[in-house]
Amino acid sequence: MQSDAVYSVPRLTATVTTSDLDRFLWVLVGVSLVGDVVTTFLGLHLGLSESNPIARSAIDGYGLVGMLVLKAAAVGVGLCCRPLLPRVYQPIVPAGLALPWLIASGINIYMISTVV
């Protein structure tokens, strides 16, 4: 069976610029950072333990301040390294920060749900 009909495929007309993507990803970094810190401390309050040895040392030694300094250091390294990349690749930096923190938040939420 053949058809000579022409099919049109709907396409999105919105364009996403690199700066729009970059802005969205930095907001995602902030949200994921807060989510990770809040769920980590909630889990610790409920009797869970931190599995990351570096974060565990920072929390054991300095509490919330230690955790925030650790997160700030990671963001600082990202901000310092970002200019070394071509502009089109710079959104990789916030994506690389946000993704692990989003995953950690998800794991934390799961673990909290097992003890509540």
Wavefront OBJ file of the C-alpha trace (Angstrom):
o trace
v 0.000 0.000 0.000
v 1.382 3.406 -0.952
v 0.408 6.894 -0.094
v 1.370 10.111 -1.768
v 0.015 12.171 1.091
v 2.263 14.671 2.790
v 2.365 14.471 6.551
v 3.310 17.399 8.699
v 5.054 16.841 11.969
v 4.226 19.360 14.683
v 7.306 21.136 15.958
v 7.926 23.231 18.993
v 8.373 26.842 18.037
v 10.044 27.997 21.241
v 13.776 28.374 21.177
v 15.910 27.882 24.249
v 19.007 29.997 24.316
v 22.166 29.007 26.125
v 21.630 31.773 28.661
v 18.040 30.591 29.339
v 19.299 27.055 29.880
v 22.157 28.317 32.023
v 19.772 30.369 34.196
v 17.387 27.423 34.624
v 20.231 25.101 35.593
v 21.620 27.529 38.205
v 18.159 27.770 39.761
v 18.084 23.971 39.732
v 21.470 23.967 41.518
v 19.987 26.127 44.284
v 16.869 23.986 44.620
v 18.819 20.718 44.600
v 21.374 22.059 47.100
v 18.627 23.087 49.532
v 16.834 19.779 48.963
v 19.962 17.773 49.687
v 20.831 19.731 52.833
v 17.280 19.656 54.223
v 16.728 15.958 53.528
v 20.190 15.073 54.861
v 19.603 16.800 58.171
v 16.068 15.445 58.424
v 17.425 11.942 57.873
v 20.169 12.485 60.454
v 17.551 13.729 62.920
v 15.570 10.522 62.335
v 18.595 8.327 63.057
v 19.978 7.743 59.569
v 23.665 8.260 58.842
v 25.534 10.158 56.150
v 27.173 7.753 53.699
v 29.574 10.269 52.120
v 32.709 10.240 54.316
v 33.699 13.816 53.447
v 30.223 15.168 54.181
v 30.055 13.034 57.330
v 33.314 14.574 58.593
v 32.098 18.090 57.814
v 28.781 17.478 59.564
v 30.374 15.751 62.572
v 32.912 18.534 62.991
v 30.894 21.637 62.144
v 27.238 20.656 61.746
v 25.122 22.625 59.284
v 27.859 25.208 58.757
v 30.273 22.477 57.705
v 27.774 21.103 55.208
v 27.071 24.563 53.774
v 30.801 25.313 53.457
v 31.264 22.016 51.620
v 28.425 22.876 49.212
v 29.740 26.421 48.757
v 33.180 25.034 47.916
v 31.672 22.792 45.227
v 29.762 25.718 43.723
v 32.906 27.856 43.925
v 34.962 25.303 42.013
v 32.220 25.154 39.391
v 32.127 28.937 39.069
v 35.910 29.125 38.764
v 36.105 26.406 36.121
v 33.095 27.574 34.102
v 34.937 30.363 32.212
v 37.445 27.808 30.954
v 34.732 26.224 28.791
v 33.395 27.562 25.497
v 30.128 29.467 26.086
v 28.005 26.746 24.507
v 29.309 24.157 27.009
v 29.117 26.282 30.150
v 25.664 24.918 31.197
v 27.436 21.602 31.836
v 28.804 23.072 35.075
v 25.471 23.739 36.825
v 24.075 20.498 35.416
v 27.045 18.647 36.908
v 26.359 20.234 40.284
v 22.584 19.830 40.271
v 22.327 16.231 39.074
v 24.184 14.535 41.957
v 22.352 16.679 44.519
v 18.998 15.827 42.948
v 19.880 12.137 43.057
v 21.055 12.471 46.669
v 17.791 14.229 47.574
v 15.819 11.400 45.986
v 17.816 8.776 47.864
v 17.394 10.751 51.091
v 13.630 10.982 50.581
v 13.470 7.244 49.971
v 15.521 6.473 53.071
v 13.438 8.843 55.192
v 10.281 7.144 53.943
v 11.590 3.795 55.215
v 11.928 5.033 58.801
v 8.874 7.267 59.085
l 1 2 3 4 5 6 7 8 9 10 11 12 13 14 15 16 17 18 19 20 21 22 23 24 25 26 27 28 29 30 31 32 33 34 35 36 37 38 39 40 41 42 43 44 45 46 47 48 49 50 51 52 53 54 55 56 57 58 59 60 61 62 63 64 65 66 67 68 69 70 71 72 73 74 75 76 77 78 79 80 81 82 83 84 85 86 87 88 89 90 91 92 93 94 95 96 97 98 99 100 101 102 103 104 105 106 107 108 109 110 111 112 113 114 115 116
